[in-house]
Amino acid sequence: FCGEIMTQLKAEKVRAHFDNRNEQLKFKIREGQLQKVPFMIIVGDREAENKTVSLRLRDGTEHKGLTVDQVRKIILTTIKERHFTVS
């Protein structure tokens, strides 16, 4: 399931990484927060069974029970609306 999500995001030109290390989920989430990863798509056993995901933002906000399409739209909209200013 995680591989499918990553493939969909990469098809949209979004940089994505699948952390499939044999570590606890809490440890991986904490590492992502320390690295200031903008979006973490969290898939546990329950989410994989229901084909839903949890989305955790850099600021710690978490959205649970989202479909992959909803998450993809959120990420793509955020990327599209980012504005860079040059001084």
C-alpha positions in Angstrom: 0.0 0.0 0.0 2.8 2.4 0.9 4.6 1.6 -2.4 1.4 2.5 -4.3 1.1 5.9 -2.5 4.8 6.7 -3.2 4.4 5.8 -6.9 1.4 8.1 -7.2 3.2 11.0 -5.6 6.3 10.5 -7.7 4.1 10.4 -10.9 3.0 13.9 -9.8 6.7 15.0 -9.4 6.5 15.1 -5.6 9.7 14.0 -3.8 8.7 11.0 -1.7 10.5 8.5 0.5 9.2 5.3 2.0 10.8 4.5 5.4 10.5 0.8 5.5 13.1 0.2 8.3 12.3 -2.3 11.0 11.7 0.4 13.7 8.7 1.4 15.7 6.3 3.8 14.1 6.6 6.3 17.0 10.4 6.4 16.4 10.0 7.0 12.7 7.5 9.8 13.3 9.8 11.5 15.9 12.7 11.3 13.4 10.6 12.9 10.7 9.7 15.7 13.1 13.3 16.4 13.9 14.2 16.4 10.2 11.3 18.9 9.7 9.7 16.8 7.0 6.8 19.0 5.5 4.4 16.1 5.2 4.4 12.6 6.7 1.9 10.1 5.4 1.5 7.6 8.2 0.2 4.2 7.4 -0.2 1.7 10.2 -1.9 -1.7 10.1 -5.3 -0.2 10.6 -4.9 2.4 7.8 -3.5 -0.2 5.4 -6.5 -2.4 6.1 -9.0 0.5 5.5 -7.0 2.0 2.6 -6.8 5.3 4.4 -3.8 7.3 5.8 -3.0 9.8 8.4 -1.3 13.0 7.4 1.0 14.8 9.8 2.2 18.3 9.0 5.5 19.9 10.0 3.7 21.9 12.7 2.5 18.7 14.4 -1.1 18.9 13.1 -2.5 15.5 12.3 -5.4 14.6 10.0 -6.6 11.0 10.4 -8.7 8.8 8.1 -8.0 10.5 4.8 -8.1 8.8 1.5 -5.0 8.8 -0.7 -6.7 11.2 -3.2 -7.5 13.7 -0.4 -3.8 13.7 0.8 -2.5 14.0 -2.8 -4.7 17.0 -3.4 -3.6 18.6 -0.1 0.1 18.2 -1.0 -0.3 19.3 -4.6 -2.3 22.4 -3.6 0.2 23.3 -1.0 3.1 23.0 -3.5 1.3 24.9 -6.1 0.4 27.8 -3.8 3.9 28.3 -2.4 5.3 31.6 -3.3 9.0 32.4 -3.3 10.1 36.0 -3.0 13.4 37.2 -4.2 14.9 40.2 -2.4 
